[in-house]
Amino acid sequence: MTLKLENVHAYYGKSHVLHGVGLTVGEGEIVSLLGRNGSGRSTTVKAIMGLVDATGSIQFKGQELVGQKAFEIAHRGVGYVPENRDIFPKLTVHQNLLLGKKGGQKQGRWDFDDMYQLFPRLKERQHTEAGVLSGGEQQMLTLCRTLMGDPDLIMIDEPTEGLAPKIVELVAEYLRELKRRGISVLLVEQKLTIALEVSERCLVMGHGRIVFEGTPTALKADSYVRKEWLEV
């Protein structure tokens, strides 16, 4: 098992946000974490990444992550793509990708050619400052920069938020390529379409807890869960 959470509680100050979350992500598996805004999805991935206070057990490839710092977790092979597209605006596309590589890292599974093949638009813009890219291009860059660190698990928070349908399909293809290369993915999404298309399992969160776990087919068939926890 690549990732295993057991009885995870997380807090923002005195605010108790996660209430005993448990989940797993297998090797090379794509798992979608679904739910309305405020359900605890982003807090869950931040807890895994060591960005919020958490208790319980978070194991990555058998090693405990609770209590470790974010950079230590990243060096263990966990990649994180935040919702806010954290690019370096004054650096070029190519420089942003270069910063994604770990210090002293040997050749990993991904190189610049892979990134430019996945998203040809980035190759066209490789010498352009990242700050002038469109929202979709910045999302592509953030996704690729994380891959340059050669993670075994990548957690992606709302990758299709605010993107045009054509770019959403590019992101879906990116996710399928991760699966082909054996990388585990925990995908936080609001768009059911892409989650059901690329995932092997779907988890639904509500009020800081997992309220559903099953296949995309099972979620499609469960009108109660969709109405109670997903539909606006």
CORFENNOR-V51431 format. One record per residue. N is the residue number from 1. RES is the residue in one small letter. SS is DSSP state (@ for helix, = for strand, . for the rest). PSI is psi in whole degrees, -180 to 180 (999 if undefined). Layout:
N/RES/SS/PSI  N/RES/SS/PSI
This chain:
1/m/./127  2/t/./-47  3/l/=/136  4/k/=/120  5/l/=/136  6/e/=/124  7/n/=/49  8/v/=/126  9/h/=/142  10/a/=/153  11/y/=/144  12/y/=/100  13/g/./-123  14/k/./-2  15/s/=/120  16/h/=/110  17/v/=/-46  18/l/=/137  19/h/=/78  20/g/=/43  21/v/=/134  22/g/=/133  23/l/=/163  24/t/=/153  25/v/=/121  26/g/./171  27/e/./126  28/g/./16  29/e/./143  30/i/=/119  31/v/=/129  32/s/=/137  33/l/=/109  34/l/=/164  35/g/./166  36/r/./166  37/n/./136  38/g/./3  39/s/./-17  40/g/./6  41/r/@/-53  42/s/@/-36  43/t/@/-35  44/t/@/-48  45/v/@/-33  46/k/@/-35  47/a/@/-42  48/i/@/-38  49/m/./0  50/g/./23  51/l/./-8  52/v/./157  53/d/=/130  54/a/=/152  55/t/=/171  56/g/=/-157  57/s/=/129  58/i/=/106  59/q/=/133  60/f/=/114  61/k/./41  62/g/./-3  63/q/=/136  64/e/=/132  65/l/./-22  66/v/./129  67/g/./-11  68/q/./157  69/k/./158  70/a/@/-41  71/f/@/-31  72/e/@/-40  73/i/@/-41  74/a/@/-41  75/h/@/-20  76/r/@/-15  77/g/./22  78/v/=/122  79/g/=/147  80/y/=/123  81/v/=/103  82/p/./162  83/e/./-28  84/n/./12  85/r/./67  86/d/./75  87/i/./167  88/f/./102  89/p/./-30  90/k/./-6  91/l/./154  92/t/=/168  93/v/@/-48  94/h/@/-40  95/q/@/-38  96/n/@/-43  97/l/@/-40  98/l/@/-38  99/l/@/-19  100/g/./-19  101/k/./141  102/k/./148  103/g/./129  104/g/./12  105/q/./133  106/k/./173  107/q/./122  108/g/./-157  109/r/./-15  110/w/./144  111/d/./-178  112/f/@/-40  113/d/@/-38  114/d/@/-45  115/m/@/-43  116/y/@/-24  117/q/@/-40  118/l/@/-46  119/f/./85  120/p/@/-28  121/r/@/-34  122/l/@/-35  123/k/@/-41  124/e/@/-30  125/r/./15  126/q/./-26  127/h/./12  128/t/./142  129/e/=/135  130/a/@/-28  131/g/@/-19  132/v/@/2  133/l/./157  134/s/./167  135/g/@/-42  136/g/@/-41  137/e/@/-38  138/q/@/-37  139/q/@/-43  140/m/@/-45  141/l/@/-42  142/t/@/-43  143/l/@/-46  144/c/@/-39  145/r/@/-39  146/t/@/-40  147/l/@/-29  148/m/./-20  149/g/./-1  150/d/./52  151/p/./155  152/d/./-23  153/l/=/133  154/i/=/129  155/m/=/126  156/i/=/120  157/d/=/110  158/e/./59  159/p/./-19  160/t/./6  161/e/./122  162/g/./12  163/l/./150  164/a/./153  165/p/@/-36  166/k/@/-40  167/i/@/-35  168/v/@/-40  169/e/@/-35  170/l/@/-41  171/v/@/-41  172/a/@/-40  173/e/@/-38  174/y/@/-46  175/l/@/-40  176/r/@/-35  177/e/@/-38  178/l/@/-45  179/k/@/-42  180/r/@/-31  181/r/./9  182/g/./19  183/i/./134  184/s/=/144  185/v/=/131  186/l/=/111  187/l/=/119  188/v/=/120  189/e/./151  190/q/./-27  191/k/./110  192/l/@/-34  193/t/@/-55  194/i/@/-38  195/a/@/-45  196/l/@/-28  197/e/@/-41  198/v/@/-13  199/s/./152  200/e/./-32  201/r/=/151  202/c/=/136  203/l/=/137  204/v/=/132  205/m/=/149  206/g/=/131  207/h/./40  208/g/./15  209/r/=/158  210/i/=/121  211/v/=/-9  212/f/=/141  213/e/=/129  214/g/=/-176  215/t/./162  216/p/@/-38  217/t/@/-42  218/a/@/-38  219/l/@/-41  220/k/@/-37  221/a/@/-13  222/d/./86  223/s/@/-30  224/y/@/-49  225/v/@/-44  226/r/@/-44  227/k/@/-41  228/e/@/-35  229/w/@/-10  230/l/@/-47  231/e/./142  232/v/./999
